[in-house]
């Protein structure tokens, strides 16, 4: 899946629960922030592919 497809899919999961369009985006952004906060990262792991991936998802959500 492409980054944009993943971002839209994540928003869709909230839409399926009855949340409207704008709020779906906000919920998806909150979820991504929580994921980023939960990633166990150490300074010697540069670059961290998980953090890079979720930051790209976050950026795509912000652009939608």
RANOR-V156877 format. One record per residue. RES is the residue in one letter. PSI is psi in degrees with one decimal (999 if undefined). Layout:
BEGIN
RES;PSI
RES;PSI
END
This chain:
BEGIN
X;145.4
X;159.6
X;-46.3
X;-40.5
X;-39.5
X;-42.2
X;-44.8
X;-39.4
X;-42.1
X;-43.8
X;-39.1
X;-32.3
X;-35.6
X;-36.7
X;-38.4
X;-23.9
X;5.5
X;14.4
X;137.6
X;172.6
X;-54.7
X;-43.5
X;-30.2
X;-43.4
X;-44.3
X;-42.3
X;-41.1
X;-40.5
X;-40.9
X;-42.6
X;-42.8
X;-40.4
X;-40.4
X;-41.0
X;-46.4
X;-38.0
X;-24.1
X;-12.2
X;125.1
X;103.9
X;139.6
X;145.4
X;-26.4
X;-6.6
X;69.8
X;125.0
X;151.6
X;111.6
X;-34.9
X;-45.4
X;-43.0
X;-44.1
X;-51.2
X;-28.5
X;-34.8
X;-39.8
X;-45.7
X;-45.2
X;-41.4
X;-41.8
X;-40.1
X;-28.8
X;-14.1
X;999
END
